[in-house]
Amino acid sequence: MDLYRLAGAEVSDLELDALTADGIVAIEWADRLPTPDARAIVVRIEDAGEDERRVRVDRPGAPLA
């Protein structure tokens, strides 16, 4: 799911809890979620210069830095 163009109530209307009950949902722009899911695995892809990328994976319950 790409939440880039959505805001507060629009995100809530998606009822994401129902989708995650039976599987996995990948969310781009998850910072738009009104309440982050404590079970979420957060994957960050960062520019490391030229053609390089750095991938960081944070486990559920880990602080989001």
mmCIF file of the N, C-alpha and C atoms, coordinates in Angstrom:
data_MODEL
# 
_entry.id   MODEL 
# 
loop_
_atom_site.group_PDB 
_atom_site.id 
_atom_site.type_symbol 
_atom_site.label_atom_id 
_atom_site.label_alt_id 
_atom_site.label_comp_id 
_atom_site.label_asym_id 
_atom_site.label_entity_id 
_atom_site.label_seq_id 
_atom_site.pdbx_PDB_ins_code 
_atom_site.Cartn_x 
_atom_site.Cartn_y 
_atom_site.Cartn_z 
_atom_site.occupancy 
_atom_site.B_iso_or_equiv 
_atom_site.pdbx_formal_charge 
_atom_site.auth_seq_id 
_atom_site.auth_comp_id 
_atom_site.auth_asym_id 
_atom_site.auth_atom_id 
_atom_site.pdbx_PDB_model_num 
ATOM 1   N N  . MET A 1 1  ? 0.836   -1.170  0.000  1.00 0.00 ? 1  MET A N  1 
ATOM 2   C CA . MET A 1 1  ? 0.000   0.000   0.000  1.00 0.00 ? 1  MET A CA 1 
ATOM 3   C C  . MET A 1 1  ? 0.885   1.239   0.000  1.00 0.00 ? 1  MET A C  1 
ATOM 4   N N  . ASP A 1 2  ? 0.500   2.204   -0.770 1.00 0.00 ? 2  ASP A N  1 
ATOM 5   C CA . ASP A 1 2  ? 1.215   3.471   -0.830 1.00 0.00 ? 2  ASP A CA 1 
ATOM 6   C C  . ASP A 1 2  ? 0.314   4.541   -0.216 1.00 0.00 ? 2  ASP A C  1 
ATOM 7   N N  . LEU A 1 3  ? 0.710   5.060   0.932  1.00 0.00 ? 3  LEU A N  1 
ATOM 8   C CA . LEU A 1 3  ? -0.112  6.026   1.659  1.00 0.00 ? 3  LEU A CA 1 
ATOM 9   C C  . LEU A 1 3  ? 0.274   7.476   1.372  1.00 0.00 ? 3  LEU A C  1 
ATOM 10  N N  . TYR A 1 4  ? 1.137   7.705   0.395  1.00 0.00 ? 4  TYR A N  1 
ATOM 11  C CA . TYR A 1 4  ? 1.684   9.037   0.150  1.00 0.00 ? 4  TYR A CA 1 
ATOM 12  C C  . TYR A 1 4  ? 0.623   10.124  0.015  1.00 0.00 ? 4  TYR A C  1 
ATOM 13  N N  . ARG A 1 5  ? -0.423  9.892   -0.748 1.00 0.00 ? 5  ARG A N  1 
ATOM 14  C CA . ARG A 1 5  ? -1.415  10.934  -1.013 1.00 0.00 ? 5  ARG A CA 1 
ATOM 15  C C  . ARG A 1 5  ? -2.599  10.902  -0.031 1.00 0.00 ? 5  ARG A C  1 
ATOM 16  N N  . LEU A 1 6  ? -2.488  10.093  1.002  1.00 0.00 ? 6  LEU A N  1 
ATOM 17  C CA . LEU A 1 6  ? -3.592  9.988   1.956  1.00 0.00 ? 6  LEU A CA 1 
ATOM 18  C C  . LEU A 1 6  ? -3.266  10.721  3.250  1.00 0.00 ? 6  LEU A C  1 
ATOM 19  N N  . ALA A 1 7  ? -4.306  11.130  3.962  1.00 0.00 ? 7  ALA A N  1 
ATOM 20  C CA . ALA A 1 7  ? -4.139  11.804  5.251  1.00 0.00 ? 7  ALA A CA 1 
ATOM 21  C C  . ALA A 1 7  ? -5.069  11.170  6.275  1.00 0.00 ? 7  ALA A C  1 
ATOM 22  N N  . GLY A 1 8  ? -4.812  11.431  7.540  1.00 0.00 ? 8  GLY A N  1 
ATOM 23  C CA . GLY A 1 8  ? -5.556  10.958  8.692  1.00 0.00 ? 8  GLY A CA 1 
ATOM 24  C C  . GLY A 1 8  ? -6.764  10.068  8.490  1.00 0.00 ? 8  GLY A C  1 
ATOM 25  N N  . ALA A 1 9  ? -7.927  10.677  8.262  1.00 0.00 ? 9  ALA A N  1 
ATOM 26  C CA . ALA A 1 9  ? -9.180  9.930   8.161  1.00 0.00 ? 9  ALA A CA 1 
ATOM 27  C C  . ALA A 1 9  ? -9.169  8.981   6.966  1.00 0.00 ? 9  ALA A C  1 
ATOM 28  N N  . GLU A 1 10 ? -8.534  9.376   5.874  1.00 0.00 ? 10 GLU A N  1 
ATOM 29  C CA . GLU A 1 10 ? -8.479  8.508   4.695  1.00 0.00 ? 10 GLU A CA 1 
ATOM 30  C C  . GLU A 1 10 ? -7.714  7.225   4.998  1.00 0.00 ? 10 GLU A C  1 
ATOM 31  N N  . VAL A 1 11 ? -6.648  7.337   5.766  1.00 0.00 ? 11 VAL A N  1 
ATOM 32  C CA . VAL A 1 11 ? -5.866  6.167   6.155  1.00 0.00 ? 11 VAL A CA 1 
ATOM 33  C C  . VAL A 1 11 ? -6.701  5.292   7.094  1.00 0.00 ? 11 VAL A C  1 
ATOM 34  N N  . SER A 1 12 ? -7.374  5.891   8.034  1.00 0.00 ? 12 SER A N  1 
ATOM 35  C CA . SER A 1 12 ? -8.219  5.144   8.968  1.00 0.00 ? 12 SER A CA 1 
ATOM 36  C C  . SER A 1 12 ? -9.322  4.391   8.233  1.00 0.00 ? 12 SER A C  1 
ATOM 37  N N  . ASP A 1 13 ? -9.867  4.991   7.174  1.00 0.00 ? 13 ASP A N  1 
ATOM 38  C CA . ASP A 1 13 ? -10.942 4.367   6.400  1.00 0.00 ? 13 ASP A CA 1 
ATOM 39  C C  . ASP A 1 13 ? -10.496 3.095   5.687  1.00 0.00 ? 13 ASP A C  1 
ATOM 40  N N  . LEU A 1 14 ? -9.200  2.888   5.540  1.00 0.00 ? 14 LEU A N  1 
ATOM 41  C CA . LEU A 1 14 ? -8.697  1.698   4.851  1.00 0.00 ? 14 LEU A CA 1 
ATOM 42  C C  . LEU A 1 14 ? -8.875  0.424   5.664  1.00 0.00 ? 14 LEU A C  1 
ATOM 43  N N  . GLU A 1 15 ? -9.073  0.563   6.970  1.00 0.00 ? 15 GLU A N  1 
ATOM 44  C CA . GLU A 1 15 ? -9.226  -0.581  7.884  1.00 0.00 ? 15 GLU A CA 1 
ATOM 45  C C  . GLU A 1 15 ? -8.073  -1.575  7.718  1.00 0.00 ? 15 GLU A C  1 
ATOM 46  N N  . LEU A 1 16 ? -6.859  -1.082  7.858  1.00 0.00 ? 16 LEU A N  1 
ATOM 47  C CA . LEU A 1 16 ? -5.684  -1.915  7.682  1.00 0.00 ? 16 LEU A CA 1 
ATOM 48  C C  . LEU A 1 16 ? -5.604  -3.065  8.669  1.00 0.00 ? 16 LEU A C  1 
ATOM 49  N N  . ASP A 1 17 ? -6.187  -2.913  9.844  1.00 0.00 ? 17 ASP A N  1 
ATOM 50  C CA . ASP A 1 17 ? -6.175  -3.998  10.825 1.00 0.00 ? 17 ASP A CA 1 
ATOM 51  C C  . ASP A 1 17 ? -6.803  -5.257  10.249 1.00 0.00 ? 17 ASP A C  1 
ATOM 52  N N  . ALA A 1 18 ? -7.862  -5.105  9.476  1.00 0.00 ? 18 ALA A N  1 
ATOM 53  C CA . ALA A 1 18 ? -8.523  -6.260  8.864  1.00 0.00 ? 18 ALA A CA 1 
ATOM 54  C C  . ALA A 1 18 ? -7.607  -6.940  7.854  1.00 0.00 ? 18 ALA A C  1 
ATOM 55  N N  . LEU A 1 19 ? -6.823  -6.161  7.125  1.00 0.00 ? 19 LEU A N  1 
ATOM 56  C CA . LEU A 1 19 ? -5.909  -6.739  6.130  1.00 0.00 ? 19 LEU A CA 1 
ATOM 57  C C  . LEU A 1 19 ? -4.763  -7.490  6.787  1.00 0.00 ? 19 LEU A C  1 
ATOM 58  N N  . THR A 1 20 ? -4.237  -6.971  7.882  1.00 0.00 ? 20 THR A N  1 
ATOM 59  C CA . THR A 1 20 ? -3.087  -7.598  8.526  1.00 0.00 ? 20 THR A CA 1 
ATOM 60  C C  . THR A 1 20 ? -3.469  -8.817  9.349  1.00 0.00 ? 20 THR A C  1 
ATOM 61  N N  . ALA A 1 21 ? -4.731  -9.025  9.613  1.00 0.00 ? 21 ALA A N  1 
ATOM 62  C CA . ALA A 1 21 ? -5.164  -10.170 10.413 1.00 0.00 ? 21 ALA A CA 1 
ATOM 63  C C  . ALA A 1 21 ? -4.860  -11.491 9.715  1.00 0.00 ? 21 ALA A C  1 
ATOM 64  N N  . ASP A 1 22 ? -4.908  -11.514 8.392  1.00 0.00 ? 22 ASP A N  1 
ATOM 65  C CA . ASP A 1 22 ? -4.734  -12.760 7.648  1.00 0.00 ? 22 ASP A CA 1 
ATOM 66  C C  . ASP A 1 22 ? -3.458  -12.823 6.820  1.00 0.00 ? 22 ASP A C  1 
ATOM 67  N N  . GLY A 1 23 ? -2.581  -11.855 6.944  1.00 0.00 ? 23 GLY A N  1 
ATOM 68  C CA . GLY A 1 23 ? -1.390  -11.896 6.116  1.00 0.00 ? 23 GLY A CA 1 
ATOM 69  C C  . GLY A 1 23 ? -0.444  -10.755 6.369  1.00 0.00 ? 23 GLY A C  1 
ATOM 70  N N  . ILE A 1 24 ? 0.310   -10.439 5.356  1.00 0.00 ? 24 ILE A N  1 
ATOM 71  C CA . ILE A 1 24 ? 1.332   -9.404  5.423  1.00 0.00 ? 24 ILE A CA 1 
ATOM 72  C C  . ILE A 1 24 ? 0.932   -8.251  4.515  1.00 0.00 ? 24 ILE A C  1 
ATOM 73  N N  . VAL A 1 25 ? 1.128   -7.040  4.993  1.00 0.00 ? 25 VAL A N  1 
ATOM 74  C CA . VAL A 1 25 ? 0.863   -5.855  4.192  1.00 0.00 ? 25 VAL A CA 1 
ATOM 75  C C  . VAL A 1 25 ? 2.141   -5.010  4.193  1.00 0.00 ? 25 VAL A C  1 
ATOM 76  N N  . ALA A 1 26 ? 2.624   -4.684  3.009  1.00 0.00 ? 26 ALA A N  1 
ATOM 77  C CA . ALA A 1 26 ? 3.775   -3.788  2.885  1.00 0.00 ? 26 ALA A CA 1 
ATOM 78  C C  . ALA A 1 26 ? 3.229   -2.387  2.682  1.00 0.00 ? 26 ALA A C  1 
ATOM 79  N N  . ILE A 1 27 ? 3.705   -1.446  3.495  1.00 0.00 ? 27 ILE A N  1 
ATOM 80  C CA . ILE A 1 27 ? 3.186   -0.079  3.455  1.00 0.00 ? 27 ILE A CA 1 
ATOM 81  C C  . ILE A 1 27 ? 4.313   0.898   3.180  1.00 0.00 ? 27 ILE A C  1 
ATOM 82  N N  . GLU A 1 28 ? 4.155   1.666   2.115  1.00 0.00 ? 28 GLU A N  1 
ATOM 83  C CA . GLU A 1 28 ? 5.081   2.745   1.805  1.00 0.00 ? 28 GLU A CA 1 
ATOM 84  C C  . GLU A 1 28 ? 4.496   4.027   2.392  1.00 0.00 ? 28 GLU A C  1 
ATOM 85  N N  . TRP A 1 29 ? 5.334   4.884   2.949  1.00 0.00 ? 29 TRP A N  1 
ATOM 86  C CA . TRP A 1 29 ? 4.913   6.101   3.639  1.00 0.00 ? 29 TRP A CA 1 
ATOM 87  C C  . TRP A 1 29 ? 4.106   5.753   4.902  1.00 0.00 ? 29 TRP A C  1 
ATOM 88  N N  . ALA A 1 30 ? 4.588   4.763   5.651  1.00 0.00 ? 30 ALA A N  1 
ATOM 89  C CA . ALA A 1 30 ? 3.902   4.321   6.872  1.00 0.00 ? 30 ALA A CA 1 
ATOM 90  C C  . ALA A 1 30 ? 3.865   5.397   7.950  1.00 0.00 ? 30 ALA A C  1 
ATOM 91  N N  . ASP A 1 31 ? 4.677   6.448   7.813  1.00 0.00 ? 31 ASP A N  1 
ATOM 92  C CA . ASP A 1 31 ? 4.630   7.533   8.796  1.00 0.00 ? 31 ASP A CA 1 
ATOM 93  C C  . ASP A 1 31 ? 3.286   8.249   8.754  1.00 0.00 ? 31 ASP A C  1 
ATOM 94  N N  . ARG A 1 32 ? 2.461   7.986   7.764  1.00 0.00 ? 32 ARG A N  1 
ATOM 95  C CA . ARG A 1 32 ? 1.121   8.574   7.665  1.00 0.00 ? 32 ARG A CA 1 
ATOM 96  C C  . ARG A 1 32 ? 0.078   7.778   8.457  1.00 0.00 ? 32 ARG A C  1 
ATOM 97  N N  . LEU A 1 33 ? 0.470   6.643   8.999  1.00 0.00 ? 33 LEU A N  1 
ATOM 98  C CA . LEU A 1 33 ? -0.456  5.858   9.820  1.00 0.00 ? 33 LEU A CA 1 
ATOM 99  C C  . LEU A 1 33 ? -0.766  6.616   11.106 1.00 0.00 ? 33 LEU A C  1 
ATOM 100 N N  . PRO A 1 34 ? -2.042  6.673   11.495 1.00 0.00 ? 34 PRO A N  1 
ATOM 101 C CA . PRO A 1 34 ? -2.375  7.376   12.747 1.00 0.00 ? 34 PRO A CA 1 
ATOM 102 C C  . PRO A 1 34 ? -1.753  6.702   13.970 1.00 0.00 ? 34 PRO A C  1 
ATOM 103 N N  . THR A 1 35 ? -1.680  5.372   13.955 1.00 0.00 ? 35 THR A N  1 
ATOM 104 C CA . THR A 1 35 ? -1.091  4.614   15.053 1.00 0.00 ? 35 THR A CA 1 
ATOM 105 C C  . THR A 1 35 ? -0.227  3.500   14.467 1.00 0.00 ? 35 THR A C  1 
ATOM 106 N N  . PRO A 1 36 ? 1.086   3.557   14.658 1.00 0.00 ? 36 PRO A N  1 
ATOM 107 C CA . PRO A 1 36 ? 1.939   2.490   14.137 1.00 0.00 ? 36 PRO A CA 1 
ATOM 108 C C  . PRO A 1 36 ? 1.604   1.151   14.787 1.00 0.00 ? 36 PRO A C  1 
ATOM 109 N N  . ASP A 1 37 ? 1.744   0.073   14.032 1.00 0.00 ? 37 ASP A N  1 
ATOM 110 C CA . ASP A 1 37 ? 1.491   -1.271  14.534 1.00 0.00 ? 37 ASP A CA 1 
ATOM 111 C C  . ASP A 1 37 ? 2.730   -1.759  15.269 1.00 0.00 ? 37 ASP A C  1 
ATOM 112 N N  . ALA A 1 38 ? 2.585   -2.139  16.524 1.00 0.00 ? 38 ALA A N  1 
ATOM 113 C CA . ALA A 1 38 ? 3.724   -2.588  17.338 1.00 0.00 ? 38 ALA A CA 1 
ATOM 114 C C  . ALA A 1 38 ? 4.342   -3.864  16.785 1.00 0.00 ? 38 ALA A C  1 
ATOM 115 N N  . ARG A 1 39 ? 3.615   -4.606  15.944 1.00 0.00 ? 39 ARG A N  1 
ATOM 116 C CA . ARG A 1 39 ? 4.140   -5.848  15.373 1.00 0.00 ? 39 ARG A CA 1 
ATOM 117 C C  . ARG A 1 39 ? 4.891   -5.617  14.070 1.00 0.00 ? 39 ARG A C  1 
ATOM 118 N N  . ALA A 1 40 ? 4.950   -4.389  13.609 1.00 0.00 ? 40 ALA A N  1 
ATOM 119 C CA . ALA A 1 40 ? 5.515   -4.094  12.288 1.00 0.00 ? 40 ALA A CA 1 
ATOM 120 C C  . ALA A 1 40 ? 7.021   -4.321  12.225 1.00 0.00 ? 40 ALA A C  1 
ATOM 121 N N  . ILE A 1 41 ? 7.450   -4.871  11.110 1.00 0.00 ? 41 ILE A N  1 
ATOM 122 C CA . ILE A 1 41 ? 8.869   -4.948  10.778 1.00 0.00 ? 41 ILE A CA 1 
ATOM 123 C C  . ILE A 1 41 ? 9.120   -3.759  9.857  1.00 0.00 ? 41 ILE A C  1 
ATOM 124 N N  . VAL A 1 42 ? 10.026  -2.880  10.257 1.00 0.00 ? 42 VAL A N  1 
ATOM 125 C CA . VAL A 1 42 ? 10.283  -1.659  9.504  1.00 0.00 ? 42 VAL A CA 1 
ATOM 126 C C  . VAL A 1 42 ? 11.524  -1.850  8.641  1.00 0.00 ? 42 VAL A C  1 
ATOM 127 N N  . VAL A 1 43 ? 11.370  -1.640  7.335  1.00 0.00 ? 43 VAL A N  1 
ATOM 128 C CA . VAL A 1 43 ? 12.479  -1.753  6.384  1.00 0.00 ? 43 VAL A CA 1 
ATOM 129 C C  . VAL A 1 43 ? 12.750  -0.354  5.835  1.00 0.00 ? 43 VAL A C  1 
ATOM 130 N N  . ARG A 1 44 ? 13.977  0.102   5.989  1.00 0.00 ? 44 ARG A N  1 
ATOM 131 C CA . ARG A 1 44 ? 14.365  1.419   5.480  1.00 0.00 ? 44 ARG A CA 1 
ATOM 132 C C  . ARG A 1 44 ? 15.428  1.225   4.407  1.00 0.00 ? 44 ARG A C  1 
ATOM 133 N N  . ILE A 1 45 ? 15.244  1.884   3.265  1.00 0.00 ? 45 ILE A N  1 
ATOM 134 C CA . ILE A 1 45 ? 16.227  1.861   2.185  1.00 0.00 ? 45 ILE A CA 1 
ATOM 135 C C  . ILE A 1 45 ? 16.766  3.277   2.059  1.00 0.00 ? 45 ILE A C  1 
ATOM 136 N N  . GLU A 1 46 ? 18.064  3.411   2.307  1.00 0.00 ? 46 GLU A N  1 
ATOM 137 C CA . GLU A 1 46 ? 18.687  4.734   2.334  1.00 0.00 ? 46 GLU A CA 1 
ATOM 138 C C  . GLU A 1 46 ? 19.716  4.868   1.217  1.00 0.00 ? 46 GLU A C  1 
ATOM 139 N N  . ASP A 1 47 ? 19.866  6.057   0.694  1.00 0.00 ? 47 ASP A N  1 
ATOM 140 C CA . ASP A 1 47 ? 20.877  6.359   -0.305 1.00 0.00 ? 47 ASP A CA 1 
ATOM 141 C C  . ASP A 1 47 ? 22.240  6.350   0.376  1.00 0.00 ? 47 ASP A C  1 
ATOM 142 N N  . ALA A 1 48 ? 23.168  5.577   -0.185 1.00 0.00 ? 48 ALA A N  1 
ATOM 143 C CA . ALA A 1 48 ? 24.517  5.512   0.371  1.00 0.00 ? 48 ALA A CA 1 
ATOM 144 C C  . ALA A 1 48 ? 25.534  6.062   -0.629 1.00 0.00 ? 48 ALA A C  1 
ATOM 145 N N  . GLY A 1 49 ? 25.047  6.844   -1.593 1.00 0.00 ? 49 GLY A N  1 
ATOM 146 C CA . GLY A 1 49 ? 25.943  7.444   -2.573 1.00 0.00 ? 49 GLY A CA 1 
ATOM 147 C C  . GLY A 1 49 ? 26.017  6.644   -3.861 1.00 0.00 ? 49 GLY A C  1 
ATOM 148 N N  . GLU A 1 50 ? 26.144  7.358   -4.954 1.00 0.00 ? 50 GLU A N  1 
ATOM 149 C CA . GLU A 1 50 ? 26.214  6.792   -6.296 1.00 0.00 ? 50 GLU A CA 1 
ATOM 150 C C  . GLU A 1 50 ? 25.162  5.713   -6.510 1.00 0.00 ? 50 GLU A C  1 
ATOM 151 N N  . ASP A 1 51 ? 25.587  4.473   -6.771 1.00 0.00 ? 51 ASP A N  1 
ATOM 152 C CA . ASP A 1 51 ? 24.641  3.378   -7.017 1.00 0.00 ? 51 ASP A CA 1 
ATOM 153 C C  . ASP A 1 51 ? 24.442  2.508   -5.780 1.00 0.00 ? 51 ASP A C  1 
ATOM 154 N N  . GLU A 1 52 ? 24.830  2.987   -4.644 1.00 0.00 ? 52 GLU A N  1 
ATOM 155 C CA . GLU A 1 52 ? 24.770  2.195   -3.411 1.00 0.00 ? 52 GLU A CA 1 
ATOM 156 C C  . GLU A 1 52 ? 23.518  2.515   -2.603 1.00 0.00 ? 52 GLU A C  1 
ATOM 157 N N  . ARG A 1 53 ? 22.988  1.511   -1.939 1.00 0.00 ? 53 ARG A N  1 
ATOM 158 C CA . ARG A 1 53 ? 21.858  1.673   -1.024 1.00 0.00 ? 53 ARG A CA 1 
ATOM 159 C C  . ARG A 1 53 ? 22.175  0.923   0.268  1.00 0.00 ? 53 ARG A C  1 
ATOM 160 N N  . ARG A 1 54 ? 21.661  1.423   1.349  1.00 0.00 ? 54 ARG A N  1 
ATOM 161 C CA . ARG A 1 54 ? 21.813  0.779   2.663  1.00 0.00 ? 54 ARG A CA 1 
ATOM 162 C C  . ARG A 1 54 ? 20.407  0.341   3.079  1.00 0.00 ? 54 ARG A C  1 
ATOM 163 N N  . VAL A 1 55 ? 20.266  -0.925  3.467  1.00 0.00 ? 55 VAL A N  1 
ATOM 164 C CA . VAL A 1 55 ? 18.973  -1.446  3.899  1.00 0.00 ? 55 VAL A CA 1 
ATOM 165 C C  . VAL A 1 55 ? 19.064  -1.753  5.385  1.00 0.00 ? 55 VAL A C  1 
ATOM 166 N N  . ARG A 1 56 ? 18.108  -1.211  6.136  1.00 0.00 ? 56 ARG A N  1 
ATOM 167 C CA . ARG A 1 56 ? 18.052  -1.453  7.578  1.00 0.00 ? 56 ARG A CA 1 
ATOM 168 C C  . ARG A 1 56 ? 16.703  -2.058  7.916  1.00 0.00 ? 56 ARG A C  1 
ATOM 169 N N  . VAL A 1 57 ? 16.723  -3.119  8.711  1.00 0.00 ? 57 VAL A N  1 
ATOM 170 C CA . VAL A 1 57 ? 15.495  -3.790  9.118  1.00 0.00 ? 57 VAL A CA 1 
ATOM 171 C C  . VAL A 1 57 ? 15.399  -3.726  10.637 1.00 0.00 ? 57 VAL A C  1 
ATOM 172 N N  . ASP A 1 58 ? 14.308  -3.152  11.137 1.00 0.00 ? 58 ASP A N  1 
ATOM 173 C CA . ASP A 1 58 ? 14.073  -3.062  12.588 1.00 0.00 ? 58 ASP A CA 1 
ATOM 174 C C  . ASP A 1 58 ? 12.976  -4.043  12.965 1.00 0.00 ? 58 ASP A C  1 
ATOM 175 N N  . ARG A 1 59 ? 13.230  -4.807  13.969 1.00 0.00 ? 59 ARG A N  1 
ATOM 176 C CA . ARG A 1 59 ? 12.283  -5.830  14.419 1.00 0.00 ? 59 ARG A CA 1 
ATOM 177 C C  . ARG A 1 59 ? 11.116  -5.194  15.168 1.00 0.00 ? 59 ARG A C  1 
ATOM 178 N N  . PRO A 1 60 ? 10.009  -5.922  15.318 1.00 0.00 ? 60 PRO A N  1 
ATOM 179 C CA . PRO A 1 60 ? 8.862   -5.391  16.062 1.00 0.00 ? 60 PRO A CA 1 
ATOM 180 C C  . PRO A 1 60 ? 9.258   -4.990  17.482 1.00 0.00 ? 60 PRO A C  1 
ATOM 181 N N  . GLY A 1 61 ? 8.763   -3.857  17.902 1.00 0.00 ? 61 GLY A N  1 
ATOM 182 C CA . GLY A 1 61 ? 9.022   -3.366  19.258 1.00 0.00 ? 61 GLY A CA 1 
ATOM 183 C C  . GLY A 1 61 ? 10.316  -2.582  19.389 1.00 0.00 ? 61 GLY A C  1 
ATOM 184 N N  . ALA A 1 62 ? 11.165  -2.599  18.350 1.00 0.00 ? 62 ALA A N  1 
ATOM 185 C CA . ALA A 1 62 ? 12.403  -1.835  18.421 1.00 0.00 ? 62 ALA A CA 1 
ATOM 186 C C  . ALA A 1 62 ? 12.097  -0.365  18.202 1.00 0.00 ? 62 ALA A C  1 
ATOM 187 N N  . PRO A 1 63 ? 12.842  0.517   18.847 1.00 0.00 ? 63 PRO A N  1 
ATOM 188 C CA . PRO A 1 63 ? 12.599  1.949   18.649 1.00 0.00 ? 63 PRO A CA 1 
ATOM 189 C C  . PRO A 1 63 ? 12.858  2.352   17.201 1.00 0.00 ? 63 PRO A C  1 
ATOM 190 N N  . LEU A 1 64 ? 12.008  3.193   16.654 1.00 0.00 ? 64 LEU A N  1 
ATOM 191 C CA . LEU A 1 64 ? 12.194  3.691   15.304 1.00 0.00 ? 64 LEU A CA 1 
ATOM 192 C C  . LEU A 1 64 ? 13.061  4.935   15.353 1.00 0.00 ? 64 LEU A C  1 
ATOM 193 N N  . ALA A 1 65 ? 14.269  4.816   14.851 1.00 0.00 ? 65 ALA A N  1 
ATOM 194 C CA . ALA A 1 65 ? 15.213  5.939   14.900 1.00 0.00 ? 65 ALA A CA 1 
ATOM 195 C C  . ALA A 1 65 ? 15.390  6.548   13.541 1.00 0.00 ? 65 ALA A C  1 
# 
